[in-house]
Amino acid sequence: MAQYLFERIIQWALLGITIIYVLTGLGITQFRIIEHATFGLLSKNLSFAIHDNLLIPFIVLLVLHIAVKPVKQIYQKRKRTK
């Protein structure tokens, strides 16, 4: 059950960061539209700062998301052989 919860947390966190990453990327390139859509909350400078700081968490969550299933299978295989 804990493994399932861990996987779900990673999946939802990755989804959230991906949405924010895309939104802030649009805020950099299409800043007039995003500023208007967010009622002035995301300016071009703030979008760039957020976008720049999300790269490492995005990569870490992506690697965890990809690696969870193979690691879980290896763990279960070793557990069965013991």
Backbone as CSV, one residue per row, in Angstrom:
resi,resn,N_x,N_y,N_z,CA_x,CA_y,CA_z,C_x,C_y,C_z
1,MET,0.826,-1.199,0.000,0.000,0.000,0.000,0.868,1.259,0.000
2,ALA,1.972,1.233,0.753,2.848,2.397,0.818,3.515,2.650,-0.528
3,GLN,3.842,1.555,-1.243,4.457,1.714,-2.563,3.471,2.362,-3.534
4,TYR,2.235,1.939,-3.458,1.203,2.511,-4.323,1.030,4.000,-4.032
5,LEU,1.015,4.362,-2.762,0.885,5.767,-2.370,2.069,6.577,-2.869
6,PHE,3.276,6.009,-2.753,4.487,6.674,-3.235,4.399,6.926,-4.741
7,GLU,3.934,5.925,-5.494,3.787,6.083,-6.943,2.766,7.163,-7.275
8,ARG,1.647,7.174,-6.581,0.601,8.169,-6.834,1.091,9.583,-6.518
9,ILE,1.845,9.733,-5.445,2.386,11.049,-5.094,3.321,11.535,-6.186
10,ILE,4.184,10.654,-6.668,5.104,11.030,-7.745,4.326,11.406,-9.007
11,GLN,3.316,10.621,-9.339,2.535,10.901,-10.547,1.835,12.252,-10.470
12,TRP,1.183,12.534,-9.358,0.459,13.804,-9.222,1.419,14.991,-9.141
13,ALA,2.548,14.809,-8.455,3.530,15.897,-8.376,4.107,16.189,-9.758
14,LEU,4.398,15.141,-10.515,4.922,15.334,-11.872,3.895,16.021,-12.764
15,LEU,2.647,15.644,-12.633,1.592,16.306,-13.411,1.500,17.786,-13.058
16,GLY,1.514,18.096,-11.777,1.436,19.490,-11.337,2.613,20.315,-11.826
17,ILE,3.809,19.773,-11.688,4.997,20.512,-12.128,5.005,20.661,-13.645
18,THR,4.538,19.655,-14.366,4.485,19.755,-15.825,3.522,20.857,-16.262
19,ILE,2.377,20.926,-15.615,1.408,21.979,-15.959,1.987,23.359,-15.656
20,ILE,2.602,23.508,-14.497,3.212,24.797,-14.146,4.354,25.120,-15.096
21,TYR,5.148,24.109,-15.462,6.273,24.304,-16.372,5.797,24.806,-17.735
22,VAL,4.737,24.205,-18.249,4.188,24.637,-19.544,3.578,26.035,-19.427
23,LEU,2.836,26.275,-18.361,2.202,27.578,-18.169,3.234,28.695,-18.053
24,THR,4.303,28.461,-17.302,5.333,29.496,-17.168,6.139,29.640,-18.451
25,GLY,6.291,28.538,-19.206,6.957,28.648,-20.513,6.156,29.508,-21.465
26,LEU,4.849,29.337,-21.426,3.986,30.215,-22.228,4.037,31.644,-21.698
27,GLY,4.198,31.783,-20.382,4.302,33.118,-19.788,5.548,33.857,-20.229
28,ILE,6.571,33.113,-20.629,7.794,33.741,-21.135,7.612,34.155,-22.590
29,THR,7.041,33.270,-23.393,6.936,33.550,-24.830,5.685,34.357,-25.188
30,GLN,4.576,34.074,-24.537,3.310,34.755,-24.807,2.855,35.495,-23.551
31,PHE,3.722,36.353,-23.035,3.476,36.955,-21.720,2.236,37.833,-21.674
32,ARG,1.861,38.449,-22.768,0.669,39.310,-22.736,-0.600,38.485,-22.520
33,ILE,-0.662,37.331,-23.153,-1.839,36.461,-23.004,-1.889,35.874,-21.597
34,ILE,-0.749,35.390,-21.102,-0.705,34.749,-19.781,-0.937,35.775,-18.671
35,GLU,-0.391,36.970,-18.810,-0.654,38.011,-17.804,-2.147,38.308,-17.731
36,HIS,-2.781,38.403,-18.860,-4.221,38.677,-18.888,-5.011,37.490,-18.326
37,ALA,-4.625,36.265,-18.708,-5.352,35.063,-18.265,-5.205,34.824,-16.762
38,THR,-4.060,35.222,-16.193,-3.845,35.023,-14.750,-4.119,36.301,-13.958
39,PHE,-4.770,37.268,-14.584,-5.123,38.548,-13.948,-3.893,39.263,-13.385
40,GLY,-2.797,39.209,-14.139,-1.576,39.906,-13.760,-0.713,39.171,-12.761
41,LEU,-1.099,37.949,-12.392,-0.334,37.189,-11.406,1.012,36.739,-11.948
42,LEU,1.047,36.282,-13.194,2.297,35.817,-13.801,2.812,36.843,-14.799
43,SER,3.818,37.574,-14.397,4.476,38.489,-15.326,5.567,37.720,-16.066
44,LYS,6.187,38.368,-17.029,7.236,37.703,-17.798,8.418,37.354,-16.904
45,ASN,8.818,38.263,-16.029,9.963,38.011,-15.150,9.673,36.908,-14.136
46,LEU,8.481,36.928,-13.553,8.115,35.892,-12.592,7.994,34.539,-13.288
47,SER,7.433,34.511,-14.474,7.328,33.262,-15.238,8.708,32.687,-15.519
48,PHE,9.636,33.544,-15.905,10.992,33.079,-16.186,11.657,32.531,-14.933
49,ALA,11.490,33.211,-13.815,12.106,32.754,-12.560,11.544,31.402,-12.125
50,ILE,10.232,31.250,-12.190,9.603,29.979,-11.812,10.028,28.882,-12.786
51,HIS,9.983,29.166,-14.062,10.344,28.194,-15.090,11.792,27.737,-14.923
52,ASP,12.667,28.672,-14.635,14.084,28.367,-14.467,14.321,27.491,-13.228
53,ASN,13.585,27.739,-12.156,13.778,26.988,-10.914,13.067,25.639,-10.901
54,LEU,12.203,25.355,-11.859,11.488,24.078,-11.901,12.217,22.995,-12.677
55,LEU,13.322,23.310,-13.306,14.007,22.322,-14.140,14.486,21.123,-13.321
56,ILE,15.181,21.352,-12.225,15.716,20.245,-11.418,14.592,19.411,-10.794
57,PRO,13.577,20.016,-10.142,12.484,19.174,-9.620,11.766,18.387,-10.709
58,PHE,11.605,18.979,-11.882,10.963,18.278,-12.991,11.773,17.050,-13.400
59,ILE,13.086,17.209,-13.535,13.946,16.096,-13.939,13.957,15.007,-12.870
60,VAL,14.049,15.394,-11.594,14.063,14.419,-10.503,12.760,13.619,-10.488
61,LEU,11.629,14.291,-10.577,10.347,13.588,-10.583,10.180,12.719,-11.823
62,LEU,10.666,13.170,-12.953,10.583,12.369,-14.174,11.407,11.096,-14.046
63,VAL,12.604,11.205,-13.510,13.456,10.021,-13.307,12.813,9.073,-12.307
64,LEU,12.278,9.602,-11.212,11.588,8.752,-10.235,10.384,8.062,-10.865
65,HIS,9.634,8.788,-11.650,8.455,8.238,-12.302,8.837,7.081,-13.229
66,ILE,9.934,7.240,-13.952,10.384,6.210,-14.880,10.993,5.025,-14.134
67,ALA,11.705,5.277,-13.036,12.466,4.236,-12.348,11.659,3.436,-11.331
68,VAL,10.514,3.894,-10.915,9.773,3.218,-9.842,9.385,1.802,-10.231
69,LYS,8.842,1.609,-11.400,8.352,0.284,-11.784,9.490,-0.733,-11.920
70,PRO,10.594,-0.435,-12.619,11.681,-1.422,-12.690,12.287,-1.744,-11.315
71,VAL,12.425,-0.742,-10.472,12.972,-0.976,-9.132,12.021,-1.851,-8.324
72,LYS,10.748,-1.606,-8.452,9.744,-2.414,-7.749,9.772,-3.858,-8.234
73,GLN,9.933,-4.062,-9.541,9.996,-5.417,-10.079,11.242,-6.151,-9.608
74,ILE,12.378,-5.472,-9.565,13.612,-6.080,-9.065,13.464,-6.451,-7.598
75,TYR,12.888,-5.565,-6.818,12.669,-5.826,-5.400,11.758,-7.032,-5.194
76,GLN,10.685,-7.133,-5.953,9.761,-8.255,-5.816,10.404,-9.558,-6.268
77,LYS,11.239,-9.497,-7.310,11.922,-10.694,-7.782,12.900,-11.200,-6.723
78,ARG,13.656,-10.300,-6.097,14.588,-10.690,-5.033,13.859,-11.210,-3.816
79,LYS,12.722,-10.623,-3.541,11.933,-11.038,-2.368,11.406,-12.469,-2.567
80,ARG,11.018,-12.795,-3.793,10.512,-14.143,-4.087,11.601,-15.203,-4.011
81,THR,12.829,-14.850,-4.406,13.904,-15.837,-4.415,14.440,-16.136,-3.010
82,LYS,14.236,-15.268,-2.058,14.757,-15.494,-0.700,13.891,-16.380,0.102
